[in-house]
Amino acid sequence: METTKEKSKKTKADESGASFVKIMLASAVGFVGVILLVSLFSALFIGSLIATATKETQIKENSILVMTLAQPIVEQQQDPFNLNFNFMDMENSGTLGLNKILSSIERAKTDENIKGIFLDLNIIQASLSELYEIRLALEDFKTSGKFIVAHADYYTHTSYYIATVADKIYITPTGSLIWKGFASQVMYYKGLLDKLELKPEIIRHGKFKSAVEPFMTDQMSDENRLQIETMLNSMWDKYLEEISKTRSLDIESLNLYADSLLINSSEKAVALKLIDGQKFRNDVLDELKELIGIEEKDKLNTVKLSKYIETDIEDITEMYAEIDKGEKIAIIYAEGDIIPGKSKDGSMGSITIANAIKKAANNESVKAIVFRVNSPGGSALASEVILHEIELAKAKKPVVVSMGKYAASGGYYISCYADKIYAEPYTLTGSIGVFSLMFNLEDLLYNKIGIKINTVKTNESSDFGSMLRPLTPNERQHLQLQVEDIYDDFISHVAKGRNMTKEQVDEIGQGRVWAAQDALEIGLIDEIGTIDDAVKHAASLANIQQYDIIEYPKVMNFFDKFMQEYQTKILAEQLGENYYLFKQIEKFRNMQGIQARMTFEIDVY
């Protein structure tokens, strides 16, 4: 017989079990409720986007599409309305996707309500590589018979480059055109580091691997000067070639104007036929009215590019759901520094990109892959992970690479196995080399702020990798061997992908960065062309004529994006003005390990 105590225990156990079941059921119901709530909210949110597109942003007859290009441009837009919408502040944070800009220009070409394009170019936040794609799209737009008119208070090299596609280029009286050629200035930090007693620990392979040079010396090496000079001249020659063609000006004269700084006023720019006329912006708007056949007193209907993107209902729905429309070409966007793990803060994560490649490779409706690479490189390990997935995908279907502004070092590493590689005329690529960079803080901490480090360890190198002491000769040798092994892997991959010998790759490697035309001549790329060229070639390799485009990585869902922005906002509020310092430390932390990275940039203004 059960005692009273035993019965009591059994009753409590039964009650505990029942409570546990109730809690589990409640949790399950609650979890399902949250999922349903988020799903419902997301559906309502998408519905509101479509309603906005159809009701609030309708394109009126006789409209002019206004393109400012004042926002930073990214390769792929990853959010509602393609505008990097900030859910915390409920406003646009100001970036546009190159993919959406190009598709909008193409759509405007056949849109009966769009009569022409006004390029309002006071501020440009885009590279020549991005502008090259946009410029070609605008040239195609003009084949419709529609007009393009450009205006700015002043023109830089980049804004003038995009303006030269226009039928007419105007400048505000007393405005200016910068015409002086391209230059690159590199900061060297050795003097600062010496004053701070902050000692860099540098191990590299590649005499051209200038990523670490600013920490080693205060003078540019002959090798680095040679590669930058070669790149600048290649880019400038291509730039002059295109300006000469569209403005009917000879290259010799254009170089003379730059050498002598001859274009010192808007009047001189007009006299030398680089600009068509001096007009205030409102006068240009009146001319637009004439072009579309309305009176000066009538209102000019304009639509900003960002708003025009919102009217693409099909685009809004498809960025949240993969709609089956038959055979597809997948475009996988790999943009930013290459880091291990998931993509974040403008960097591509090896897990995110590898998963996107795998998903595209396993999607039976995807017949070919275009891998769009815009990266100066990063982690060698993360690059290897991505390249491995590209190799697996290539065994299943054609893979074509399209290079953006950069596809250098790790960016080239992940590209080299493609069936064909396209680069744009202003792409920087190559930089086949690796390095390791650490800093020794010991002297800085003790001599500057009085902190002395004491260490207890079980083995000689238990604190290897610490920034609180210098490397020992054995540790330096250990890192050098790692760098050499990874460099050997790098050139082996390139040799395999580009049908070269390792010796041939090593000769054009050593960390040297190449402009696109030079990269073509030495065999690092196959052709100069746009992402559209890459897509068409991928389709021909897959032997398909009719296809749709599907983009990877897929858009982050509403809930994940909201939580990511919430965490970022809270952290920024807590750190205040120190948030910038935190971001810099985070960026440096992502550089731990052996790097295949090009750290200097060449920006044209």
Protein Blocks (a to p, Z undefined) as FASTA:
>chain_A
ZZfklmmmmmmmmmmmmmmmmmmmmmmmmmmmmmmmmmmmmmmmmmmmmmmmmmmmccce
hiacddfklaccdfbdcbehhlopafklopaehiacfklmmmmmmmmmmmmklnbdcddf
kbccddfklmmmmmmmmmmmmmnopacddddfbdcfklmmmmmmpmbdcddehiacddeb
jadddddfklmmmmnopacddddedjklmmlmmmmpccdcfklmmmmmmmmmmmmmmmmm
mmmmmnopafklmmmmmmnomalcfklmmmnopagbdcdfklmmmmmmmmnopafkbccd
dddfklmmmmmmmlmmmmmpccdebjaddddddedjddehjdeehiacfklmmmmmmmmm
mmmklmbdcdddddebjafklmmmmmmmmmmmmmmoccdddddfbcghjlmmmmmmpmbd
cddfkbcehjiacddddddfklmmmmmnopacddddfbfklmgoiakbccdfklmmmmmm
mmmmmmmmmmmmmmmmnopafklmmmmnnopacdfklmmmnopambdcdfklmmmmmmmm
nopabdcdddddddddfklmmmmmmmmmmmmmmnmmmlmmmmmmmmmmmmgcjddddfbd
cddZZ
